Amino acid sequence: MEVNIINRQNTVVNNYLAEIRDLDIQSDPLRFRKNIFRIGSLMAYEVSKTLDYTSKDVRTPLGIAQVQVPADEIVVGTILRAGLPMHEGVLDVFDRAQNCFISAYRKYTTPDEFEINLEYVATPHLDDKVLLLADPMLATGFSIEATYRALKKFGKTKHTHIMCVIGSQQGVDFLRESLKDEPVTLWVAAVDPELNSHKYIVPGLGDAGDLAYGYKI
């Protein structure tokens, strides 16, 4: 599995990362969602460079222009609910993509132990398609791996791009090992050094779903 970490270079993504982490700025849910959207769009642009392309003739008012357009069929997937702003950012780039939605969440067995519960999957067939799977926070990596394994029942993808905003080093290492033989590329805007006792990313940014859509009970 290939891993690409965006903030190892100086790009405008770092400004959006700074704002979504900032305790004062992130209190504005509209701006929080917009920044996640922007990171999704810019990451999708980076993914676009890896696709296969085909030549197409386009008629202009003055003649024929030959352009290179993506040849791959794209499916944009997200893990609900935190992934929705990022999903929209990716879809803004791949506006004709099919869509996939998954409900995956932590079901706690003790205050510090949990298992991943998948309750809902809505997806097209995935055979020979390129799947862009968005989930802003890569903590343990368990949700992403469980989702990836569950989606394999719906077809063998040509390639899967996992797209995250902030990951932990533990989560990145876990996916690198568990998906090492899979046709997968991991894109993450920033990697933080650790998880706390509740398996939240430190320094991270908090709960992305709550910050985007309000606190849940």
N, C-alpha and C positions, 0 to 999 in steps of 0.2 A: 504494500500500500504506500502510495506516494503522499507526502505531507507538505503543504505549502502554508507558510505563516506570513500573513500580509504585512504586519507591522515591523518586520525586519528591514523594510525599506521605508524611507520617508515619503509618505503619501497623505492625501487629504483624509484617508480613512482614519488616521491617527487623531484628527480633530474630532471626528464623530465618536470615536472610542472615548476620548476625554470627556465629551459631553454626557454620554450615557452612563459613565461611571460617576460623574460629579453629583454629589448628594443634593445640591441646590438645584441644578439644572434638570436632573432626572425627575424632579417633582412635577414637571410639566409633562403629562402623558402624551400630548400631541407631539411635542418635540422629541420625546423618547421614541415614539413610533416612527416618526419621520427619519430619525438618525438610523434606526434599525433598517428601515426601508432603503436608505441610501447605501448602507454597507452591503445589503443584499444585491442591489443593482450593480455596484462596483465589483463585487465578487463574481456576479454572473458575467460581467464583461471579461474578467480574467478567465473564467471557464470557457467562454466563447472561443478563445484562442486555441483551445485543445481539440475542438470539434473537427469533423471531416466536412469539407466544402465541395461544392460543385459549381460549374460555370453556368451562367444564365444570361441570355440576351434580353435586354430591356429596351423597348422602343421609347425614345424621347421625341420631343417636337422636331428635333433636327437630325435624328439618325438613330443608330443602334449602339447601345453601350453594353459592353460585356462586364458582368460583375460576378464575384464569388459569393455564394450564399450557403448557409449551413445545409448539409445534406442529412444530418442526423434528425431523427424524431425525438423530441424533447418531452419529458414528463417532469413537471415541477411538483415536488412533494413537500409536505410539512407535518411536523408533529404539533398537534393542538395543545394549548392555545397560543403559547408564547411565540411559536414560529410564524404566526399570521403576518405581522408586518414585514418580516424578511421574505416570506413567500411572495407578497405583493411586489417587493422590490425586484426579486428575480423575475417575476412574471412581467414586469414592466420592460425588461430586456427581451425575454422570450415570450412575446405577447400572443403567439399562436400555439403555445405549448399545451399539452394535456395536463391535467391536475390530479393530485393524489393527496389524501388527507388521512392522518392516523391519530388516534387517541392513545397516548401512552403516558402513564404517570406512576409515581412512586406509591406503592401500597406498603405502609409501615407495619412491621410486625413487632418492633420495639421502638423506643424513641430514637434509636440510632441505626436501626437495621430495617431494610426494606427490600421488596422485590418489585420488578417492573410489571405492571398490569397493562395489557393491550386489550381495549374493549371495542374498537371501531376502526375499520379499514375501508376506505373507498378509493379505488384505484382502477385505471384502465389496465389492459394487458401490457406487460413490460418487456416482452420478448424483443431483443435486439434494439431496444430504445435506450437513450441516455437519460438516466434519472438524476435530477438535482434535488437532493434531500436537505431541507433547511431546518435547523434547530439552533436557536441563538446560543444556548449554554451547553457546553460539553463538560460535564462534571466527572462522573465516574465512567461515562461511555456506555453504561448498561442500556439506557433507553435507545440510543442509536443502534447498538448492535442488535437488540431485540427487534427493533423496527426493520432493520436491514434483512434479518433472517426471515421475518414474517412476510416481507414483500417478495422474497424469492419464490414463494408459492404461486405468484401471479406472473411468472415468466423470468427468463434469464436476461438481465440487462446487458447491453453492449458495454456499458460502463456506468458506474455510479459515482457522483460527486457529492460528498457530504460537506455541507457548508454551515459553519458555526461562527458566531461573533467572538465569544470568549471561551476558551477551553482551559482545563487544568492540565498540568504536565502528566498527571496520573491517567487522566482520560485519554490523552493523545497516545500515551504508551500502551494503554489497554487496547485501543482500536488498532494500533500498529501491529500488535501481536495477534489479536483475535481475527483480524481481517487481512492478515499478511498475504494470503494466497488468493484473495478476491480482487476482481477488477474494480478497484476503488481508489479514489483520490480524496484526501481530506484537505479542505480549505478552512483555515481559521484565522481570524483577524488578529488575535492576540492570545498568548498562552501564559497563564498565571502559575505560580510555583506550587500551590498546595490546595488541599481541601481541609475544611474544619471537621469537627467530630460529627456534624450532621451531613457531611458530604456536600457542602456548598463551597463554591470556588472563592478563594481568598487571594487578592483583595476583591476580585469579581465586581459585581454591581448590585447584587440583591436578586430578587425574584423577577425575572424578565416579564413573565405573564402578568403579575400584579402591577408592575410599573407601566405596562402597556394598556391594561384593561381594567384595573382596579382590583382591590383585595377580594379574595374569595373566602367563603366560610366552609 
